[in-house]
């Protein structure tokens, strides 16, 4: 069944996807609804307009996200017209794809109940506080992004419908354990290799470089030898996690538990069994045998074509309602010992049995006591942190000195040594902090007369930094004689690298012609002892290359080359492949990854199909 990758998907992934899509649309799609009345259009998708305002709104949001991700490198993108055009094209593609999916879902007349929409809202982490939905935070987020409750609900409705569409195309969301087991065995495979190394340093030692070559390199690349701008700062750090708070009495913890008891209920769970066969008649015969007294586990062992569950007496484990596949839910098994009808799944028929039921239960207070206590402590720390931050913010706006900040906060400032943009102190190594420190507007490039004007604060992960820039050294181009030796080594290394590449191609060709052993002897290198690599160990160039190599045939090794982290040439000899033996925990973990891949395949196929049959008119984008 592994070949049916493109026809399956996972229920848990779909629920997660709803949240991700909704959060994305809060930042992009929802806010576009305010612009739908504009006449100017850039695209028509089957007659439906996408306006310039919609494109611009989505583009600006994507641009902002890219800026946050790239930091100071963002200026390189902005200054490159080709990159900006590519970004705009990608945003437009996304808008077209969303419109196509929405249209197709409308055509199939999918619908969503109000209770389903409400459930989706209550499951969105953006509205959570202390791990649970918080109505106050819900209102705060909506106000922040100027979104009405009705607009949010409508957008959620559209996206749940899109999920239903994918489910209908996937045909079934149930993936057989044997299918997961096959995937896991492939994913967890080990590969036995030997390696031989040609060291770059040894080849580099033999290279010669003239004075003229060194000068030519410097004249061509002098901008590469800029000594970067450096600064020296003093700063105060306020960390929410280090703020002391008084102890939380047990009575307060217990009162919180009682008030929020609904949050500490474990849902009902059911344990199911499964038998898979190839025909409906055989399935019905098995159902009759069970009803006549034959043990289900015996039938599973003897009859099921899904050998993984058969070896486990047909048992597929405990599930709550949210994690139960639709096939089992539709079987409507409510009583212990109840068996389903034969259910068609691709080219097979499946029978489910409800083995056992664990009723809903309230978690005892002692079980959750420490969790609640830690949550309450963190709330108090956050409250104190915010109060102190507000107090300091007023002082910063009043242009006080760093010593004044020390007095207000009760914290001591720290002074750094000189550092550049690429080597900040560990405690300050946040991209936004570094960007702000080296921002032209915050540093007087000529002199630092009024140091108090360079104080600013930055919030990151419940931390605030009050920073005072007390000194600056501008960047400058280093002289030829200062970098001469570095250039000499660099040019030698480049020459050696080219020579290694030629040698590597020669070695691979020799192994293909059966002369590999001879050429290794000429180079005076040997293969190491056996090594075992897999996707489960730290990844590097050798592992990545090995996992992509063609498997050996008839015990004949295959060969490839790569470079290691020191740019040495590594010859890899792949001897054999050993399939993995996953345990139950590993199977559960890999199940989600496998089903994620299946969902992605279905989604890509849907988009491709809709685009092939759509009438898409693109107008002037300027």
RODO-2510 file (C-alpha; in nm, 4 decimals, decimal comma):
residues 622
     n   res          X          Y          Z
     1     x     0,0000     0,0000     0,0000
     2     x     0,3024     0,2256     0,0157
     3     x     0,2427     0,3226    -0,3489
     4     x    -0,0829     0,4921    -0,2480
     5     x     0,1098     0,7789    -0,0928
     6     x    -0,0693     1,0417    -0,2984
     7     x    -0,4152     0,9165    -0,1998
     8     x    -0,4005     0,9458     0,1773
     9     x    -0,3842     1,2042     0,4538
    10     x    -0,3960     1,2336     0,8316
    11     x    -0,6811     1,3597     1,0484
    12     x    -0,4510     1,5137     1,3095
    13     x    -0,2575     1,6989     1,0403
    14     x    -0,5785     1,8392     0,8948
    15     x    -0,6856     1,9761     1,2343
    16     x    -0,3441     2,1298     1,2793
    17     x    -0,3516     2,2691     0,9276
    18     x    -0,6790     2,4482     1,0016
    19     x    -0,5093     2,6354     1,2840
    20     x    -0,2044     2,7224     1,0717
    21     x    -0,4143     2,8431     0,7795
    22     x    -0,6378     3,0490     1,0056
    23     x    -0,3459     3,2177     1,1781
    24     x    -0,1929     3,2965     0,8415
    25     x    -0,5165     3,4443     0,7199
    26     x    -0,5503     3,6586     1,0301
    27     x    -0,2325     3,8281     0,9149
    28     x    -0,3096     3,8297     0,5422
    29     x    -0,6389     3,7040     0,4041
    30     x    -0,8894     3,8445     0,6518
    31     x    -0,7568     4,1968     0,6326
    32     x    -0,7944     4,1781     0,2554
    33     x    -1,1734     4,1545     0,2889
    34     x    -1,1801     4,5277     0,3552
    35     x    -1,0533     4,5948     0,0025
    36     x    -1,2884     4,3783    -0,2053
    37     x    -1,4936     4,6746    -0,3272
    38     x    -1,2096     4,8215    -0,5356
    39     x    -1,2572     4,7970    -0,9107
    40     x    -0,8950     4,7555    -1,0218
    41     x    -0,8080     4,3926    -1,0738
    42     x    -0,4850     4,2099    -1,1429
    43     x    -0,6268     3,8594    -1,1981
    44     x    -0,9526     3,6900    -1,2866
    45     x    -0,9896     3,3301    -1,1703
    46     x    -1,2854     3,1716    -1,3470
    47     x    -1,4440     3,5184    -1,3550
    48     x    -1,3712     3,5992    -0,9896
    49     x    -1,1587     3,9125    -0,9382
    50     x    -0,8415     3,9433    -0,7326
    51     x    -0,7818     4,3160    -0,6887
    52     x    -0,4641     4,5207    -0,6766
    53     x    -0,5407     4,6065    -0,3162
    54     x    -0,5671     4,2388    -0,2249
    55     x    -0,2353     4,1635    -0,3927
    56     x    -0,0664     4,4649    -0,2332
    57     x    -0,1978     4,3779     0,1143
    58     x    -0,0765     4,0178     0,0852
    59     x     0,2562     4,1296    -0,0637
    60     x     0,3221     4,3788     0,2174
    61     x     0,2496     4,1143     0,4810
    62     x     0,4792     3,8626     0,3114
    63     x     0,7447     4,1331     0,2812
    64     x     0,7187     4,2061     0,6545
    65     x     0,7528     3,8379     0,7451
    66     x     1,0551     3,8088     0,5161
    67     x     1,2154     4,1153     0,6764
    68     x     1,1708     3,9679     1,0248
    69     x     1,3268     3,6417     0,9068
    70     x     1,6240     3,7862     0,7150
    71     x     1,7073     4,0761     0,9477
    72     x     1,9902     4,2900     0,8100
    73     x     2,0125     4,0736     0,4951
    74     x     1,6663     4,1949     0,3933
    75     x     1,8182     4,5080     0,2350
    76     x     1,9878     4,2822    -0,0223
    77     x     1,6470     4,1473    -0,1269
    78     x     1,4814     4,4899    -0,1402
    79     x     1,7643     4,6220    -0,3561
    80     x     1,7227     4,3373    -0,6056
    81     x     1,4334     4,3982    -0,8454
    82     x     1,4339     4,0348    -0,9594
    83     x     1,3916     3,9106    -0,5998
    84     x     1,1021     4,1488    -0,5363
    85     x     0,9298     4,0360    -0,8565
    86     x     0,9734     3,6719    -0,7560
    87     x     0,8216     3,7453    -0,4139
    88     x     0,5245     3,9229    -0,5712
    89     x     0,4713     3,6357    -0,8170
    90     x     0,4713     3,3848    -0,5305
    91     x     0,2145     3,5893    -0,3370
    92     x    -0,0070     3,6121    -0,6469
    93     x     0,0228     3,2345    -0,7004
    94     x    -0,0929     3,1751    -0,3424
    95     x    -0,3936     3,4045    -0,3901
    96     x    -0,4905     3,2232    -0,7116
    97     x    -0,4534     2,8800    -0,5481
    98     x    -0,6707     2,9840    -0,2523
    99     x    -0,9405     3,1178    -0,4849
   100     x    -0,9407     2,7984    -0,6938
   101     x    -0,9809     2,5776    -0,3883
   102     x    -1,2600     2,7959    -0,2473
   103     x    -1,4452     2,7868    -0,5794
   104     x    -1,4160     2,4096    -0,6074
   105     x    -1,5380     2,3605    -0,2509
   106     x    -1,8391     2,5855    -0,3231
   107     x    -1,9134     2,3837    -0,6357
   108     x    -1,9261     2,0618    -0,4291
   109     x    -2,1556     2,2372    -0,1755
   110     x    -1,9611     2,1558     0,1373
   111     x    -2,0995     2,3075     0,4570
   112     x    -1,9837     2,3586     0,8162
   113     x    -2,1973     2,3796     1,1302
   114     x    -2,1724     2,6712     1,3739
   115     x    -2,0617     2,4324     1,6478
   116     x    -1,7713     2,3114     1,4305
   117     x    -1,6573     2,6699     1,3746
   118     x    -1,6840     2,7400     1,7479
   119     x    -1,4773     2,4293     1,8218
   120     x    -1,2077     2,5448     1,5769
   121     x    -1,1885     2,8872     1,7441
   122     x    -1,1588     2,7296     2,0887
   123     x    -0,8697     2,5136     1,9566
   124     x    -0,6570     2,8012     1,8232
   125     x    -0,3368     2,8440     2,0319
   126     x    -0,3247     3,2167     1,9531
   127     x    -0,6241     3,2580     2,1861
   128     x    -0,4778     3,0385     2,4652
   129     x    -0,3684     3,1432     2,8097
   130     x    -0,2159     2,8875     3,0475
   131     x    -0,2831     2,6187     2,7897
   132     x    -0,6545     2,6943     2,7459
   133     x    -0,8847     2,9228     2,5476
   134     x    -0,9186     3,2658     2,7085
   135     x    -1,2094     3,4893     2,6023
   136     x    -1,0261     3,8064     2,7072
   137     x    -0,7259     3,7212     2,4917
   138     x    -0,9641     3,6331     2,2069
   139     x    -1,1139     3,9830     2,2148
   140     x    -0,7684     4,1382     2,2499
   141     x    -0,6354     3,9636     1,9364
   142     x    -0,9429     4,0537     1,7313
   143     x    -0,9154     4,4178     1,8353
   144     x    -0,5417     4,4224     1,7631
   145     x    -0,5927     4,3103     1,4019
   146     x    -0,9243     4,4955     1,3591
   147     x    -1,1136     4,1728     1,2858
   148     x    -1,4804     4,1210     1,3693
   149     x    -1,5963     3,7917     1,5200
   150     x    -1,8184     3,7317     1,2151
   151     x    -1,5289     3,7851     0,9738
   152     x    -1,3111     3,5404     1,1637
   153     x    -1,5906     3,2824     1,1754
   154     x    -1,6491     3,3146     0,8003
   155     x    -1,2809     3,2683     0,7239
   156     x    -1,2664     2,9617     0,9498
   157     x    -1,5725     2,8232     0,7716
   158     x    -1,3972     2,8554     0,4342
   159     x    -1,0853     2,6814     0,5556
   160     x    -1,2648     2,3934     0,7242
   161     x    -1,4492     2,3433     0,3958
   162     x    -1,1120     2,3341     0,2205
   163     x    -1,0029     2,0619     0,4629
   164     x    -1,3205     1,8646     0,3911
   165     x    -1,2413     1,8938     0,0224
   166     x    -0,8979     1,7399     0,0709
   167     x    -1,0533     1,4620     0,2813
   168     x    -1,3017     1,3794     0,0084
   169     x    -1,0257     1,3621    -0,2529
   170     x    -0,8042     1,1478    -0,0309
   171     x    -1,0871     0,8959    -0,0136
   172     x    -0,9876     0,7624     0,3283
   173     x    -0,7916     0,8914     0,6203
   174     x    -0,7149     0,5490     0,7646
   175     x    -0,3610     0,4271     0,7118
   176     x    -0,2858     0,0650     0,7842
   177     x    -0,0215    -0,0061     1,0501
   178     x     0,1585    -0,2318     0,8009
   179     x     0,1906     0,0653     0,5657
   180     x     0,3450     0,2749     0,8433
   181     x     0,5740    -0,0144     0,9314
   182     x     0,7039    -0,0348     0,5731
   183     x     0,7675     0,3391     0,5687
   184     x     0,9414     0,3216     0,9080
   185     x     1,1669     0,0370     0,7954
   186     x     1,2754     0,2462     0,4970
   187     x     1,3163     0,5641     0,6982
   188     x     1,5171     0,3920     0,9735
   189     x     1,7429     0,1971     0,7371
   190     x     2,1167     0,1863     0,8010
   191     x     2,3766     0,1854     0,5252
   192     x     2,7119     0,0133     0,5602
   193     x     2,9954     0,2118     0,4019
   194     x     3,3713     0,2495     0,3826
   195     x     3,5347     0,5854     0,3171
   196     x     3,8695     0,7043     0,1838
   197     x     3,9887     1,0652     0,2137
   198     x     4,2049     1,2911     0,0017
   199     x     4,3079     1,5755     0,2321
   200     x     4,2814     1,9271     0,0928
   201     x     4,5630     2,0507     0,3173
   202     x     4,8160     1,8078     0,1643
   203     x     4,7268     1,9190    -0,1881
   204     x     4,7338     2,2823    -0,0760
   205     x     5,0907     2,2468     0,0526
   206     x     5,2083     2,1655    -0,2997
   207     x     5,0534     2,4757    -0,4588
   208     x     5,2628     2,7791    -0,5589
   209     x     5,1291     3,1364    -0,5870
   210     x     5,3166     3,4388    -0,7249
   211     x     5,3219     3,7904    -0,5761
   212     x     5,1363     3,9174    -0,8829
   213     x     4,8571     3,6624    -0,8302
   214     x     4,8169     3,7760    -0,4712
   215     x     4,8019     4,1454    -0,5684
   216     x     4,5584     4,0722    -0,8497
   217     x     4,3270     3,8926    -0,6075
   218     x     4,3414     4,1825    -0,3601
   219     x     4,2714     4,4455    -0,6278
   220     x     3,9735     4,2471    -0,7552
   221     x     3,8300     4,1602    -0,4118
   222     x     3,9467     4,4427    -0,1844
   223     x     3,5904     4,4955    -0,0580
   224     x     3,6085     4,1475     0,0936
   225     x     3,8759     4,2698     0,3348
   226     x     3,6676     4,5267     0,5197
   227     x     3,7188     4,5303     0,8947
   228     x     3,3592     4,5661     1,0180
   229     x     3,2147     4,8409     1,2321
   230     x     3,2448     4,7750     1,6066
   231     x     3,0691     4,9131     1,9122
   232     x     3,1046     4,9056     2,2881
   233     x     2,7894     4,9236     2,5000
   234     x     2,6543     4,9117     2,8524
   235     x     2,3158     4,7509     2,9096
   236     x     2,0615     4,6353     3,1667
   237     x     1,8717     4,3132     3,1083
   238     x     1,5311     4,2474     3,2653
   239     x     1,4257     3,8821     3,2449
   240     x     1,0735     3,7724     3,3426
   241     x     1,1946     3,4249     3,4402
   242     x     1,4381     3,5642     3,7011
   243     x     1,1891     3,7944     3,8755
   244     x     1,1231     3,6645     4,2295
   245     x     0,7627     3,6107     4,3443
   246     x     0,6081     3,5034     4,6709
   247     x     0,5100     3,1391     4,7228
   248     x     0,1680     3,0272     4,5981
   249     x    -0,0397     2,8813     4,8869
   250     x    -0,2003     2,5403     4,8268
   251     x    -0,5439     2,6916     4,8898
   252     x    -0,5018     2,9268     4,5923
   253     x    -0,3926     2,6361     4,3734
   254     x    -0,6932     2,4293     4,4823
   255     x    -0,9367     2,7142     4,4184
   256     x    -0,7973     2,7525     4,0664
   257     x    -0,8393     2,3764     4,0110
   258     x    -1,2031     2,3841     4,1217
   259     x    -1,2815     2,6923     3,9157
   260     x    -1,1285     2,5397     3,6013
   261     x    -1,2165     2,1739     3,6570
   262     x    -1,3304     2,1336     3,2938
   263     x    -0,9714     2,1790     3,1828
   264     x    -0,8589     1,8726     3,3756
   265     x    -1,0899     1,6101     3,2280
   266     x    -0,9379     1,3163     3,0388
   267     x    -1,1708     1,2273     2,7495
   268     x    -1,3224     0,8859     2,6974
   269     x    -1,0922     0,6444     2,5122
   270     x    -1,1721     0,3334     2,3136
   271     x    -0,9507     0,0412     2,2142
   272     x    -1,0142    -0,1068     1,8714
   273     x    -0,9173    -0,4204     1,6832
   274     x    -0,8766    -0,4563     1,3066
   275     x    -0,8902    -0,7314     1,0451
   276     x    -0,8132    -0,6623     0,6792
   277     x    -0,9051    -0,8985     0,3933
   278     x    -0,9243    -0,8693     0,0154
   279     x    -1,2936    -0,9481    -0,0485
   280     x    -1,6300    -0,8459     0,0981
   281     x    -1,7480    -1,2098     0,1109
   282     x    -1,4487    -1,3106     0,3210
   283     x    -1,5071    -1,0119     0,5502
   284     x    -1,8728    -1,1060     0,6008
   285     x    -1,7692    -1,4660     0,6702
   286     x    -1,5299    -1,3457     0,9426
   287     x    -1,8038    -1,1287     1,0961
   288     x    -2,0372    -1,4337     1,1065
   289     x    -1,7636    -1,6446     1,2680
   290     x    -1,7105    -1,3809     1,5383
   291     x    -2,0845    -1,3590     1,6086
   292     x    -2,0891    -1,7381     1,6379
   293     x    -1,8262    -1,7303     1,9118
   294     x    -1,4873    -1,7409     1,7391
   295     x    -1,2293    -1,5243     1,9182
   296     x    -1,1485    -1,2022     1,7292
   297     x    -0,7751    -1,2274     1,8030
   298     x    -0,7710    -1,5806     1,6587
   299     x    -0,9476    -1,4598     1,3444
   300     x    -0,7031    -1,1667     1,3129
   301     x    -0,3991    -1,3919     1,3416
   302     x    -0,5337    -1,6443     1,0887
   303     x    -0,7200    -1,4252     0,8388
   304     x    -0,5892    -1,0664     0,8371
   305     x    -0,3691    -0,9663     0,5440
   306     x    -0,2315    -0,6799     0,7542
   307     x     0,0422    -0,8834     0,9210
   308     x     0,1562    -0,6115     1,1570
   309     x    -0,1787    -0,5919     1,3411
   310     x    -0,2285    -0,9659     1,2957
   311     x     0,0879    -1,0254     1,4992
   312     x    -0,0670    -0,8008     1,7679
   313     x    -0,3906    -1,0068     1,7729
   314     x    -0,5607    -0,7390     1,5657
   315     x    -0,5281    -0,4647     1,8307
   316     x    -0,4571    -0,1128     1,6962
   317     x    -0,4538     0,0748     2,0290
   318     x    -0,6417     0,3312     2,2397
   319     x    -0,7960     0,6438     2,0820
   320     x    -1,0034     0,9377     2,1997
   321     x    -1,2715     1,0766     1,9692
   322     x    -1,0487     1,3512     1,8278
   323     x    -0,7812     1,1049     1,7119
   324     x    -1,0207     0,8398     1,5790
   325     x    -1,0261     0,8030     1,1965
   326     x    -1,3567     0,8677     1,0214
   327     x    -1,3862     0,5041     0,9094
   328     x    -1,4061     0,3903     1,2713
   329     x    -1,6370     0,6768     1,3727
   330     x    -1,8761     0,5949     1,0877
   331     x    -1,8881     0,2323     1,2068
   332     x    -2,0718     0,3724     1,5147
   333     x    -1,9332     0,1191     1,7631
   334     x    -2,0706     0,2128     2,1058
   335     x    -2,0617    -0,1075     2,3126
   336     x    -1,7721    -0,3224     2,4227
   337     x    -1,7474    -0,6300     2,1978
   338     x    -1,9420    -0,4679     1,9120
   339     x    -1,8169    -0,5454     1,5597
   340     x    -1,8534    -0,3321     1,2467
   341     x    -1,9777    -0,4205     0,9012
   342     x    -1,7214    -0,4750     0,6248
   343     x    -1,5771    -0,1331     0,5269
   344     x    -1,4161    -0,0841     0,1857
   345     x    -1,0712     0,0771     0,1968
   346     x    -0,9000     0,1071    -0,1414
   347     x    -0,8741    -0,2522    -0,2704
   348     x    -0,9373    -0,4162     0,0682
   349     x    -1,2142    -0,4618     0,3242
   350     x    -1,1650    -0,3776     0,6921
   351     x    -1,3509    -0,4977     1,0001
   352     x    -1,3295    -0,3064     1,3296
   353     x    -1,4037    -0,4362     1,6790
   354     x    -1,4571    -0,2213     1,9903
   355     x    -1,2437    -0,4115     2,2420
   356     x    -1,2666    -0,1914     2,5501
   357     x    -1,3724     0,1524     2,6777
   358     x    -1,2041     0,3851     2,9286
   359     x    -1,4655     0,6326     3,0571
   360     x    -1,4053     1,0070     3,0814
   361     x    -1,2365     1,0927     3,4104
   362     x    -1,1317     1,4003     3,6043
   363     x    -0,7597     1,4209     3,6746
   364     x    -0,7004     1,4184     4,0538
   365     x    -0,5874     1,7467     4,2092
   366     x    -0,2561     1,5964     4,3244
   367     x    -0,1769     1,4925     3,9664
   368     x    -0,2045     1,8485     3,8308
   369     x    -0,1157     2,0459     4,1436
   370     x     0,2428     2,1307     4,0440
   371     x     0,1419     2,2181     3,6875
   372     x    -0,1172     2,4660     3,8156
   373     x     0,1221     2,6088     4,0727
   374     x     0,3950     2,6673     3,8126
   375     x     0,1422     2,8328     3,5832
   376     x     0,0248     3,0682     3,8574
   377     x     0,3853     3,1539     3,9475
   378     x     0,4611     3,2355     3,5839
   379     x     0,1526     3,4576     3,5645
   380     x     0,2694     3,6550     3,8665
   381     x     0,6207     3,6857     3,7226
   382     x     0,4804     3,8121     3,3935
   383     x     0,2665     4,0675     3,5768
   384     x     0,5648     4,1989     3,7758
   385     x     0,7772     4,1990     3,4614
   386     x     0,5220     4,4093     3,2721
   387     x     0,4890     4,6538     3,5615
   388     x     0,8671     4,7004     3,5824
   389     x     0,8912     4,7313     3,2040
   390     x     0,6330     5,0119     3,2004
   391     x     0,8174     5,1932     3,4777
   392     x     1,1484     5,1716     3,2930
   393     x     0,9880     5,2656     2,9625
   394     x     0,8856     5,6019     3,1087
   395     x     1,2402     5,6578     3,2309
   396     x     1,3908     5,5684     2,8899
   397     x     1,1550     5,8118     2,7182
   398     x     1,2758     6,0811     2,9615
   399     x     1,6327     6,0320     2,8330
   400     x     1,7839     5,9323     3,1672
   401     x     2,1286     5,7764     3,2086
   402     x     2,2000     5,4057     3,2469
   403     x     2,2750     5,4618     3,6168
   404     x     1,9206     5,5970     3,6604
   405     x     1,7893     5,2760     3,5039
   406     x     1,9949     5,0784     3,7559
   407     x     1,8348     5,2687     4,0432
   408     x     1,4823     5,2230     3,9086
   409     x     1,5148     4,8516     3,8294
   410     x     1,7445     4,7475     4,1135
   411     x     1,9574     4,5680     3,8534
   412     x     2,3240     4,6192     3,7704
   413     x     2,4346     4,7170     3,4199
   414     x     2,7002     4,5285     3,2234
   415     x     2,9624     4,6737     2,9886
   416     x     3,0818     4,4796     2,6852
   417     x     3,4158     4,4729     2,5105
   418     x     3,4313     4,5851     2,1463
   419     x     3,2221     4,3676     1,9107
   420     x     3,0859     4,3692     1,5564
   421     x     2,7572     4,2747     1,3977
   422     x     2,8680     3,9142     1,3472
   423     x     3,0126     3,8457     1,6935
   424     x     2,7797     4,0003     1,9559
   425     x     2,7926     3,8828     2,3190
   426     x     2,5826     3,5686     2,3700
   427     x     2,3326     3,7488     2,5944
   428     x     2,2666     4,0073     2,3214
   429     x     2,2722     3,7662     2,0289
   430     x     1,9201     3,8330     1,9000
   431     x     1,8863     3,9517     1,5404
   432     x     1,6556     4,2413     1,6288
   433     x     1,8866     4,3605     1,9073
   434     x     2,1905     4,3507     1,6799
   435     x     2,0025     4,5253     1,3992
   436     x     1,8978     4,8039     1,6320
   437     x     2,2441     4,8487     1,7844
   438     x     2,3978     4,8937     1,4392
   439     x     2,1152     5,1037     1,2993
   440     x     2,2491     5,4238     1,1433
   441     x     1,9848     5,6335     1,3153
   442     x     2,0950     5,5234     1,6619
   443     x     2,4649     5,5813     1,6171
   444     x     2,6195     5,9205     1,5478
   445     x     2,8771     5,8249     1,2845
   446     x     3,1060     6,1154     1,3655
   447     x     3,1055     6,1207     1,7427
   448     x     2,9045     6,0197     2,0482
   449     x     2,8557     6,3455     2,2359
   450     x     2,5267     6,2737     2,4106
   451     x     2,5434     5,9083     2,5149
   452     x     2,2068     5,9245     2,6905
   453     x     2,0313     5,9693     2,3563
   454     x     2,1508     5,6224     2,2564
   455     x     1,9501     5,4388     2,5229
   456     x     1,6693     5,2183     2,3903
   457     x     1,4850     4,9060     2,4990
   458     x     1,4035     4,5829     2,3164
   459     x     1,1572     4,3094     2,4086
   460     x     1,2288     3,9491     2,3184
   461     x     1,0766     3,6382     2,4779
   462     x     0,9874     3,8133     2,8044
   463     x     1,3204     3,9950     2,8148
   464     x     1,3871     4,3685     2,7940
   465     x     1,7271     4,5169     2,7147
   466     x     1,8057     4,8804     2,7941
   467     x     2,1125     4,9549     2,5865
   468     x     2,3492     5,2499     2,5922
   469     x     2,6026     5,2769     2,3082
   470     x     2,9175     5,4266     2,4605
   471     x     3,1704     5,3904     2,1771
   472     x     3,2067     5,3123     1,8072
   473     x     3,4819     5,2181     1,5607
   474     x     3,3877     5,2643     1,1927
   475     x     3,4529     4,9984     0,9295
   476     x     3,7628     5,0300     0,7095
   477     x     3,9379     4,8429     0,4286
   478     x     4,2475     4,6566     0,5500
   479     x     4,5753     4,7254     0,3649
   480     x     4,7241     4,4754     0,1190
   481     x     5,0201     4,3983     0,3435
   482     x     4,7949     4,3238     0,6403
   483     x     4,5956     4,0600     0,4492
   484     x     4,8684     3,9386     0,2122
   485     x     4,9267     3,6076     0,3943
   486     x     4,5525     3,5393     0,4173
   487     x     4,5181     3,5913     0,0415
   488     x     4,8169     3,3667    -0,0266
   489     x     4,6562     3,0842     0,1718
   490     x     4,3187     3,1471     0,0106
   491     x     4,4473     3,1298    -0,3472
   492     x     4,6442     2,8129    -0,2658
   493     x     4,3274     2,6598    -0,1218
   494     x     4,1265     2,7496    -0,4324
   495     x     4,3849     2,5884    -0,6584
   496     x     4,3958     2,2787    -0,4377
   497     x     4,0171     2,2529    -0,4415
   498     x     4,0069     2,2533    -0,8229
   499     x     4,2776     1,9859    -0,8321
   500     x     4,0795     1,7714    -0,5864
   501     x     3,7677     1,7984    -0,8014
   502     x     3,9554     1,6682    -1,1049
   503     x     4,1015     1,3879    -0,8946
   504     x     3,7562     1,2934    -0,7639
   505     x     3,6095     1,2696    -1,1155
   506     x     3,9059     1,0557    -1,2169
   507     x     3,8550     0,8189    -0,9195
   508     x     3,4821     0,7722    -0,9871
   509     x     3,5529     0,6967    -1,3513
   510     x     3,8152     0,4415    -1,2474
   511     x     3,5722     0,2559    -1,0183
   512     x     3,3119     0,2432    -1,2979
   513     x     3,5773     0,0867    -1,5243
   514     x     3,6937    -0,1594    -1,2598
   515     x     4,0259     0,0180    -1,1937
   516     x     3,9371     0,1834    -0,8626
   517     x     4,1630    -0,0289    -0,6456
   518     x     4,4640     0,0494    -0,8618
   519     x     4,4107     0,4254    -0,8564
   520     x     4,3720     0,4279    -0,4748
   521     x     4,7036     0,2449    -0,4489
   522     x     4,8638     0,5065    -0,6736
   523     x     4,7302     0,7822    -0,4491
   524     x     4,8430     0,5854    -0,1393
   525     x     4,5023     0,6022     0,0306
   526     x     4,2886     0,3211     0,1716
   527     x     3,9265     0,2678     0,2685
   528     x     3,8516     0,2812     0,6418
   529     x     3,6778     0,0023     0,8323
   530     x     3,3006    -0,0417     0,8199
   531     x     3,0837     0,2554     0,9170
   532     x     2,7043     0,2694     0,9557
   533     x     2,5027     0,5802     0,8679
   534     x     2,1299     0,6584     0,8716
   535     x     1,8800     0,9440     0,8749
   536     x     1,8658     0,9152     1,2545
   537     x     2,2217     1,0289     1,3235
   538     x     2,3514     1,3892     1,2965
   539     x     2,3436     1,4808     0,9284
   540     x     2,6494     1,5879     0,7311
   541     x     2,7652     1,5757     0,3705
   542     x     2,8838     1,2140     0,3972
   543     x     2,5530     1,0937     0,5448
   544     x     2,3436     1,2941     0,2970
   545     x     2,5387     1,1659    -0,0027
   546     x     2,5282     0,8068     0,1243
   547     x     2,1489     0,8116     0,1713
   548     x     2,1053     0,9274    -0,1919
   549     x     2,3369     0,6647    -0,3415
   550     x     2,2104     0,3864    -0,5688
   551     x     2,1760     0,0627    -0,3651
   552     x     2,4240    -0,2185    -0,4345
   553     x     2,3068    -0,4880    -0,6778
   554     x     2,4108    -0,8544    -0,6409
   555     x     2,6522    -0,7583    -0,3603
   556     x     2,8437    -0,5229    -0,5924
   557     x     2,9255    -0,1980    -0,4053
   558     x     2,8397     0,1423    -0,5495
   559     x     3,0621     0,4509    -0,5249
   560     x     3,0259     0,8281    -0,4953
   561     x     3,2286     1,1296    -0,3779
   562     x     3,1539     1,4302    -0,1577
   563     x     3,3313     1,6966     0,0492
   564     x     3,3412     1,6921     0,4301
   565     x     3,3216     1,9987     0,6584
   566     x     3,6939     2,0674     0,5977
   567     x     3,6460     2,0448     0,2191
   568     x     3,8461     1,7227     0,2007
   569     x     3,7429     1,4883    -0,0816
   570     x     3,5682     1,1775     0,0537
   571     x     3,5233     0,8626    -0,1579
   572     x     3,2237     0,6590    -0,0341
   573     x     3,1863     0,2862    -0,0944
   574     x     2,8294     0,1647    -0,0233
   575     x     2,8315    -0,2061     0,0663
   576     x     2,4752    -0,2875     0,1766
   577     x     2,1462    -0,1572     0,3159
   578     x     2,0006    -0,2821     0,6454
   579     x     1,6298    -0,2083     0,6929
   580     x     1,5174    -0,0658     1,0278
   581     x     1,3312    -0,2486     1,3022
   582     x     1,1034     0,0166     1,4566
   583     x     0,9455    -0,0268     1,7992
   584     x     0,5917     0,0880     1,8813
   585     x     0,6979     0,4371     1,9968
   586     x     0,8985     0,4929     1,6797
   587     x     0,6054     0,3763     1,4675
   588     x     0,3752     0,6266     1,6359
   589     x     0,6212     0,9103     1,5782
   590     x     0,6843     0,8244     1,2122
   591     x     0,3131     0,7781     1,1465
   592     x     0,2558     1,1547     1,1546
   593     x     0,5506     1,2218     0,9227
   594     x     0,4253     0,9647     0,6724
   595     x     0,0720     1,0997     0,6766
   596     x     0,1995     1,4582     0,6444
   597     x     0,3753     1,3573     0,3238
   598     x     0,0547     1,1993     0,1926
   599     x    -0,1474     1,5118     0,2664
   600     x     0,1086     1,7307     0,0884
   601     x     0,0895     1,5073    -0,2174
   602     x    -0,2910     1,5298    -0,2288
   603     x    -0,2809     1,9078    -0,1904
   604     x    -0,0241     1,9478    -0,4711
   605     x    -0,2250     1,7217    -0,7025
   606     x    -0,5419     1,9204    -0,6326
   607     x    -0,3777     2,2564    -0,7088
   608     x    -0,2225     2,1194    -1,0277
   609     x    -0,5538     1,9787    -1,1493
   610     x    -0,7525     2,2939    -1,0712
   611     x    -0,4983     2,5156    -1,2493
   612     x    -0,5044     2,2982    -1,5628
   613     x    -0,8820     2,3392    -1,5948
   614     x    -0,9129     2,7013    -1,4764
   615     x    -0,9547     3,0187    -1,6789
   616     x    -0,6954     3,2517    -1,5279
   617     x    -0,6488     3,5967    -1,6778
   618     x    -0,3570     3,8059    -1,5495
   619     x    -0,3781     4,1800    -1,6162
   620     x    -0,1277     4,4622    -1,5654
   621     x     0,0528     4,4076    -1,2333
   622     x     0,2185     4,7474    -1,2243
***
